[in-house]
Amino acid sequence: MKLLNCILFVLITGVFNAQADIKLPALFANGMVLQQKTNVKIWGFSTGKKSINIRTSWDNKTYQVKPLDNGDWQTLLKTPDAGGPYSIDVVQENKIVLSNVLIGEVWICSGQSNMDMPMKGYGGLPITNSQDILMDAPNPTLRLFHVEKAFSITPKTDAKGKWEQADASSASSFSAVGYQFASFLQKHLGVPVGIIQTTWGGSPIEAWTERAVVENLLGDRLAVDRAISKANHQTPGNLYNAMIKPLVGYNIAGVIWYQGEQNRHNNQDYLALQMAMVNLWRKEWGIGAWPFYGVQLAPMDYGKEPALSVPLLREAQLKLTDTLENSGMAISIDAGEEHNIHPANKTIVAKRLAYLALAKTYHKQGIASSGPRYHSMQIKQDTVIVKFSEIPLGMTSYGKKITQFEVAGSDKVFHPAIAKIRDNQVIVIGAEVKQPVAVRYAFTDWCVGELYSVEGLPASPFRTDQW
């Protein structure tokens, strides 16, 4: 009888304790990085009804929050200047101690395979200088959180993953672009940096956006959208529900994005889809128009693809920077490989994203973030004078011949042209076109960019026509 009573007591006590547990999402764990100098949101779930006390060691302040009837709870914690490590105690019937917490800058990196590609490379596909980069990886103030791939037709509240301190082991499996971007920021800002990777190769932008938003935007065109399929990672909303929604509310400094290959099939909708996705994310986070920096598609020979599918996608990517507040685009027209959709040199892309963040977000003097931007053209007989903005010191081709310009007459047929830099302009002459009406630069799937600002940043491909 005594034994039976003891068993019943243990069972009842266990049930009682289970009913009084507090649980935190995977993002709130040992080793995490919180955004500095702001009010960061922390949330979780409780099976108990008592108030939850949260104490932050950086100021010894205690916050109290009452769970809702369904057990959900959330509150805001005021964070100091960058520093740490600190601890956070979350106490109800049970106690969770979050240790080794750093305060600094938090970024998300997202997109498809070129952002997903890890530092160690893919099978048969290397990352340039990967071993040298990993040799320098150990950094106690750089933290990595890799969201495990998942999909869902309904929004999820948690994702699988864990915070890891940067070293050769953790960095080798992390996004090569995302890791190097975060590493550059950490070095130049001198504060802790946390980077959250949420990526899936072959995914269209529609999968990263709420399905209802995609349906409203595309309407009848959704039925013939070649960027999507019945595959779980290509279905509208599936990745947003499982790999973005659980992150919403975790305070961030901004997002870097490398995606678009899958959407070359519907490039005509990409600008609107980009706008819709970023505006949705920003609305959900509710912390203002944080920076969004993308990567323009690198060159590759896409074979039998329609001739302009990739150039038009690049054009839509660049137009985002003229349309969306607090955005930028890293140009990679000089960083592709003719027969490889996953170019090995991810350092050049990570650096150009870092230039954008350092110059535009952190206002670091001496860092240029934009190459030459097409401004206007003037036609004089058989000569086209092309003018650019974003060239405070002028332009250069580093002494190489400029071969990527084409001109067309009223017949809309483009021919190769001779181009030279003169007085911070490009003078273009087409031997076969005596009365030019339009110019294109590097407006093809495979090319190697040749035109740069003096600071070393490439000009984006462009066209002056709308044919």
N, C-alpha and C positions, 0 to 999 in steps of 0.2 A: 504493500500500500504506500509506504514511504517513497519507494522507487517510482511508483506511478505518479505520485504528487510532484516529485522532482522533475520528472519528464514533462508533466503538464505545465509546471512553472517555467521551465526552459522554453517550451513551445510558445506559451503566452507572452513571455518576455521578448522572445525573438520576434513575434508578430508585432508587438508594441514598438520595438526598436525599428523594425523595418518600416512601420508606419510613420516614423518620425525622422526618417533619413532626409538629408539634403543632397542633391546631386548637381554637378556642374557639367556643362558641355566640355568636350575635349579641348577646346581652345583655352579654357581656364585651367592651367596646370602648371606644375613646377617648370621653371625655365622660361616662362612666357615673357614677351615684351609688350608693354602697354604704351600707348601714345602719350607723349609728354605734354605738359602744360595745357591740359584740357579736362573735361569731365567725361571719363570713360564709362561706358555701360558695362555692368556685370549682371549676369542673369543665371537662372537655374530652375530647378524643380524641387518641391518639398512634399513629402507625404504627411508631414506634421502641420499643425495649424499655428504653432507659436511663432513669434517674430524671430527673424534671423538677424544676428549681429555680425557685422563685418568690420574688422579692424585692420587698418593699413599701417605698416611699421614706419613708413617714411614720415608720417606726421602724428602717429599714435591716435588717430581719430577713429571713432567707432560710428558706423552707420547702421541704422535699424530699418528693416523692411518686413512688411507683413505679407505672407503668401496670399495669392488670390484663392478663391474657392476651388479652382482646378489644380492648385499647387504651384502654378507658375509665379515667379517673382523676378524683379529686376530693380536695380538702383544705379545711381551714378556715383563714381569715386573721383575725387579731385586729385589729379596727378601733378607732381612737381616738375622741375627741370630734370633733364636727363640724368640718370645715375642708377645706383643699385650696387649689389643686389639687395632686394627688400623681401618682405614676406607679407602675406595677407591671410588673416584668420577668418574663416567662415563658420559660424557656430549656431547651432540650434540644439537638438538633442544629441546629434553627433557633431564632430569638429573636423573641418578640412583645413589643413595648413598648406598654403601655396608658397613654396620657397624658391629662392634664387630668381626672383622676379626683377626684371630690368625695366627701366623707363627710358624711352627713346623714340625712334621713328619706326612706324609699322607700314609696310606696303604689301599689296597683293599682286602676284603675277599670274596671269591667266591666258588661255588661248588653246590652240591646237598643237600639233607635233613640234613645231619649231620653238615653242615655249616649253613644251613638255620634255624635249630632248635633254637627258641628264648629262652632267659633267663627264661621266665615264663613256658617253656615247651610246649609240644603238648598235645592234649587231651588224658588223661590216661598215658602220658609219662612224667615223671618229669626230672628236672635238679637238680643234687645234690647240696644242700646248696643254692638254688636259692634265698630264702628270705634273708639269711645272706649276700649274695653277693649284692643284691639290696639295702640292708640297707646301704652299703658302697658306693653306686653308685654316689651320687652327686659329680660332679667334673667339675668346670667351664672351665677347660683347656682340657677336653676330649669331642670331638664332633663326633656325629654319623650321617651318611647319609645313609638312607635305600632306595635303588632303588626299585620302585614298579615293580612287576612282569609284564612282557610284552614280546611279541614275534612279529617278523616281517620277511617277506621274502625279504625285502630290507633294507639297512642300514638306521638307524634313526640318527638324529642330536641332539636329546634331550631325556631325561628320566624324569619320575616323581619321586619326592622325595624332602626332605628338610633337612637342617642341624639342628640338635637338640643338645643342651647341655646335657651331660650325667646326668641323675638322675634316680630314680626308675621307673618312667613312661616310659621314652624313652628307657632305657636299657632293660626293661622287654620284649619289642617286637623286640629287636635286637638280632642278632646271638649270642648265648652263647659263642661260640668259639671266634668269632670276637671281641665281646665286652671285654671279659676277656683278650685276647691277647693285645688289645689296652691299657687296663687298666694297665697291667703289664709293657708295654713299657713306658707309661706316668710316672709311679712311678719310674722306674729305670733310665730313661733318664732325668727326671725333666723338660721336655719341653711340649708344647701343642701337642696333637696327634689327628689326624682326621682319622676315619675309614669309608670306603665306602663299604656297603654290597650290593652285587649283586648275588643272589642265587635263585635256584628253585629246589625243591625236585623232585627226580626221573629223573633228567636230565642227559643224557649221555654227554661225553666230546665233541662228534660231534656237539651238539647243540651250544656249546660255541666257535666253530671254524667256520671260513668262509666256506660256502658250497663248493666253488670251491676247496679249500685246501683239504677238506675231500674227495671230488670226485677224485681228482688227486692222493691222497694217497692210497685210498682203491680200486679204479678201480672197477672191477667186484664184489669184495667182498662187496661193498656197498649194493648190491641187497639182500644179505643174512645176513646183519648186524642185529643181534638180540638185540643190545643195543638201536636201534632207532625204531621209529614207525611213524605213521601218526599223533600222538598227537602233538599239537603245541609246547610243551616244549621238545619234543624228536626228532624234525626234524633238520637235519644238518643246521647250520647257523642261526636258528631262534632266539636264545638267544644272540648270538654274535651280530646280527644286532640291537636288541632292548635294550640290557642290558650291552653290552661292548662298542660297537661303539660310543655311546654318551659320554662315559667317556674318550675316547682316547684323549690324549693331556693334560689332567689334571695331572700336575706333581705329581708323587708318589715316595715313597721310595721303595715300593715293593708290592708283592702279596702273600697272604696265600690262600691255596686251599685245600678243603676237598671234594673229589669226587672220584667215582670209582665203587660204588656198582652196578650201572646200566651197567657198562662195564665189569663186570665179565663174561658176555656172549660172549665177543670178546676180552678176555685178550691178545690174541696173537698179537693184533694190538695196544694195549694200549700205549706201550712205544713210538711208532712212532707217535701216536695221541697226546700224551703229548708234545713231542718235537715240533710237528707242531703247536700246539696251542700256546705254550709259545713263540716260535720264531715269530709267526704272531703278537701276542700282542706286543712284544718288538719292532718289526719293525714298527708297527703302532704308538706306543708312540714316538719312535724316540729319546729316551733319554738314550740309552745304555742298557746294560744287567742288569736291576734291579733284585734284588733277588726274587726267586720264591721258596717258602717253602710249601711243601705238607704234608698231613697226610696219612700214610699208613692205610689201612682198619683195623678196629678193629675186633676181632674175634666174630663169631656167628655161631650157627648151622644152616646151610642153607638147611638142610633136604635132599631132593632128587636131589639137584644140583650135577653136575659132581664133583667128589671128589677133583679135583685139580683146579677148576675154580677160586676160591678165592685165594688160595696160589700163583697161577701163576699171578694173578692180582697184589698181593702184591710184587711179584718179579719184575714185570714190573715197579711198582712205585719206588722201591728202585734203579733199574738200571738207572733211570733218573738222580740220583745224580752223577753217574759215567760218564754220557754222556752230561748233560747240564751244561754249565757254570753258576756259582753263584746260585746253587740250594741246597736244603736240604730236608730231610724227617723226620717228627716226627713219631716215632714208637709207636704204641698203642696196641701191641700184649698182653699186660697185662691189658687192659682197656676195654674189651668188656663184653657183657652179652650173655649168651648162647642162649636165645630165644628173643632177642631184638636187632633189627638192629640200634636202636637209643640209645646207652648206655647213662646213666644219667650223668656219670662223664665227663663233658666237661672241667672241670678245668685242668685235667691232660694233655689233648690235647693242650689247650691254653698255658699252661706253657711250654710244649716242643717246641711249635712253637716260643714262646718268647725266649727260650734258644737259638734257632737257630739265631733269629734276633739279640739278644744282643751280642752273641759271634761272629757271622760271619759278620753281617752288621755294628754293632756299636762297635765291638772289645772291649767289656767289659771284663776285666780280672777277672778270678775266676769263670766264667760261662762255664760249659761243655755243649756241644751241640750234642754229638754223643755217642751212646752206642757201645758195641763190634761189630765189623764188621768181618764177616768170611774172613779169609785170605788164608788158605791152610790146607791140611791134609796130614798126614803121616801114612801109614799102616804098622804095625808090627805084623805079624801072625794074631791073632784074635782081635787085639786092633787097634783102630783108634785114632790118636792124632790130635786134631783139634786146629789150631792156629788162633788167632784173631788179628786185628789191632784196633786202637782207644781205647786202654786200658792202659793209662799211669800209673795207680795205680793198675791195675789188675782187676779181676772179682769176683763176688759174687753171691750166690743164697739166701743170707740172711738166711743161715742155713737150707734152705728147700731142700728136695730131688729133684733132677733134673730128670724129667720123660718124657720130650718132644723130646728126641733124638731117632732116628731109624736108623738101619743099614740094608743093603741089600748085598747079594752076587751076583754072576753072573746071577742068575735066576731073578734078578730085583724085588724080593719080599721083602718088608721091614718088619722088626720085631722090637718090642720095645727093647731098649738098656739101659744098666746101664751107667750112666755118672757122672763123678766127676771132680771138678776143681782141677788142680794140676800144680803148677809153671806157672800160667797165661795161661794155656792151658786146654782143656777139654779132658779127657780120656774117650773114649767110647768103651764099650764091649757089643756085642750082644750074648747072650747065645745060640741062635739058628743059628747063622751065624759064622762059623769057619773061613771063608775066605772072609771078608768084602771087598767090592769095592766102596761103596757109603754110605753117611751119609745124613740124613735130620734132621732139627731141627724145631719143631713147624710148620711143613709144612702141615697144614690141616685147614679147615675153622674154627672149634672151638677148642680152646686151651687157656691156660693161660701161658704166658711167665714166665720163671723162671730164666733166665740168665741175669745178669746186670753188668754194669761197677761199680766200687766202687763209682763213683759219682751218681749212682742211675738211670742210663738210660738203657733201655732194649736193648738186642740184637734183631736184626730183624730175622724173620724166614729165613732159607736158605736151599739149597740143593747143593750137590756136583755133582749130576748126571744131565743129560740132557734127561731123559727118558720121 
